[in-house]
Amino acid sequence: MERARAVLPNAHAPYSDFRVAAAVLDDEGRVHLGVNVENASYGLTNCAERVAIGVAIAAGAKRIRAVAVTAAKLHPIAPCGACRQVIREFADADAPVASDALDGSLVVTTAGELLPGAFLSLVQGEQR
């Protein structure tokens, strides 16, 4: 969470002013960071969680072991639906997903709890 908080000011959120940062822990113990990058065409906006996972995959990660997400708001935020699917693509159902609030409170759930009916490929050895 600390690493995600450190890059939060780098988020590009000129339209919503809702900055989000994420850190993902990969299968080799490395931490990869991401921030949201908004676009004037809102549908082209990249969420912090998906950016961090893309960075991890580009660095050679095969699996994600944990995710931390922060927006420095009064309440912890949860990943959006698209991010939940991408997290679940690369993380096991029991992988922790944590979010914090300005007061330091922390909410921890799992990738499986965030998206219980995830679409998973047969390549992953799971069927839906």
Summary of the structure (lengths in Angstrom):
residues: 128
radius of gyration: 14.0
end to end distance: 31.7
largest distance: 41.8
contacts: 397
relative contact order: 0.16
helix: 31%
strand: 25%
